[in-house]
């Protein structure tokens, strides 16, 4: 399951400490202007080593388009894109070869495959999201030509909601050898009504699945999400007037189909599991052990996950819009 989408399909490849990571896009419409300059800004927002709030791993994350364009335009052929890994410190993980890191995918990967890449998590590493972000940048450019804009923001970090407090929470956790999580919100504006299919192809289900496919995400809300459980129907229903909807508790999706309102999605992002605090674990032989993870890790993944969430929302919408165009 390294491939995502039906009409706008992507396949990501590569590992955290391998030679490179990247993506192949199949189904991108032809004759769209595309260059590395269209993709790099979104990758730069995801890139590590840009502030004390992120991992100190220094990667330029420079994207190279290998195929699928000619004279600056997409041709309809598969678009292959590559980012070279430049700053791996694989030796940082030598002591973890036989240990399962709490909160990571180590135990579940080993249980499934009987082997795992212990160097930074392999495919479960956050570097896998480079391919998603690069593909999402292409999807965003095409969506913008259709008038649709996708944006994201940080709503909360460890219970705090102002920029200064959020930064302090992250730095404080970092000083203690710990980490924190938070909430990210993504919106899609000027999205036409009619996207998504009834029953098993619902737009909100596709969005939720896409967001839950991001490694650090443990919860997804569409519109007002869990808050609707505490309301009366008279409070929660979005009244319809001659001028349109009077509110947007539904988050722009009704019956699994877009309503034409702003699509609103929120993600619960867990604390980064790689922490210096001593934790209990076991090794691959079943022996109990203690573990303290050193090296270069994000004290909070929330700031860097925003462009990943934007990318996944854009990929779902591009896929659904191309599907809807089949009926017109």
Buried (B, 14 or more C-beta within 10 A) or exposed (E): EEEBBEBBBBBBBBBBBBEBBBBBBBBBBEEBEBEBEBBBEBBBBBBBBBEEBBBEBEBBBBBEBEEBBEEEBBBBBBBBBBBBBEEBEEEBBEEBEEBBBBBBBBBEBBEEEEEBBBBBBBBBBBBBBBBBBBBBBBBBBBBEEEEBBBEBEBBBBBEBEEEEBBBBBBBEBBEEBBBBBBBBBBBBEEBBEBBBBEEEBBBBBBBBEBBBEBBBBEBBBBBBBEEBEEEEEEEBBBEEEEEEBEEBBBBBBBEBBBBBBBBBBBBBBBBBBBBBEEBEBBBBEEEEEEBEBEBBBBBBBBBBBBBBBBBBBBBBBBBBBBBBEEEE
